[in-house]
Amino acid sequence: MKLHTHIKPISYLKSHAAQIVTELTQSGEPMVITQNGEATLVVMDIKSYQAHADTLALLKVLALGQRDIEQGRYRDAEDVFASIEQLDRA
């Protein structure tokens, strides 16, 4: 993804909203909106946003898991499966 190809001023957003919705929905690429020459907003279609949010959630879970491992808060898989088998027998 090359954001520099999708940079538009806020005036473009105001005057081409419907066209932008169509473009972003078709391309799946985000658009950076500038105000006074500075990037201030990223606009994206809902599918891309959801995929981005899902990715961030997964990364957060992985980071939390990694932290638990580093702090010694984990059990070996064999122990977990043995515990499950004991529950099934009870």
C-alpha positions in Angstrom: 0.0 0.0 0.0 1.4 3.3 -1.0 -0.3 6.0 0.9 1.4 8.8 -1.0 -0.7 8.0 -4.0 -3.9 8.4 -2.0 -3.5 11.8 -0.4 -6.2 14.5 -1.0 -7.0 17.8 0.6 -10.1 18.1 2.7 -11.7 20.3 0.0 -11.5 17.2 -2.3 -13.3 15.1 0.3 -16.0 17.7 0.7 -16.7 18.0 -3.1 -16.2 14.3 -4.1 -17.6 12.3 -1.2 -19.7 9.9 -3.3 -16.8 9.3 -5.7 -14.4 8.7 -2.8 -16.8 6.1 -1.3 -17.0 4.2 -4.6 -13.2 4.3 -5.0 -12.4 3.2 -1.5 -15.0 0.4 -1.6 -13.6 -0.9 -4.9 -9.9 -0.5 -4.1 -9.9 -1.3 -0.4 -7.1 1.2 -0.1 -7.3 4.0 2.5 -7.1 7.7 1.6 -5.2 10.3 3.6 -6.9 13.6 4.0 -4.9 16.7 4.6 -5.9 20.0 6.2 -3.6 23.0 5.9 -1.0 20.8 4.3 -0.8 18.3 7.1 -2.2 14.8 7.2 -5.1 14.8 9.6 -7.5 11.9 8.7 -7.5 8.5 7.2 -10.6 7.4 5.4 -11.3 3.7 4.5 -14.1 1.4 3.6 -15.8 -0.7 6.3 -14.4 -4.0 5.1 -10.8 -2.7 5.3 -11.5 -1.1 8.7 -12.9 -4.4 10.1 -9.9 -6.4 8.7 -7.6 -3.8 10.3 -9.4 -4.0 13.6 -9.3 -7.8 13.5 -5.6 -7.8 12.9 -5.0 -5.4 15.7 -7.1 -7.6 18.1 -5.1 -10.7 17.1 -1.8 -8.8 17.6 -3.0 -7.7 21.0 -3.8 -11.3 22.0 -0.4 -12.5 20.8 1.4 -9.7 22.7 -0.5 -10.6 25.9 0.3 -14.3 25.4 4.0 -13.4 24.9 4.0 -11.4 28.1 2.4 -14.3 30.0 5.1 -16.6 28.7 7.9 -14.1 29.6 6.4 -13.9 33.2 6.2 -17.7 33.5 2.4 -17.8 33.5 1.8 -20.7 31.2 1.3 -24.5 31.3 2.8 -27.1 28.9 0.3 -28.4 26.4 0.8 -32.0 27.7 -0.4 -30.8 31.2 -3.4 -29.1 29.7 -4.5 -32.1 27.7 -3.9 -34.4 30.8 -6.2 -32.1 32.8 -8.9 -32.2 30.1 -8.7 -36.0 30.0 -9.1 -36.1 33.8 -12.2 -34.0 33.6 -13.7 -36.2 30.9 -13.2 -39.3 33.2 -14.9 -37.6 36.1 
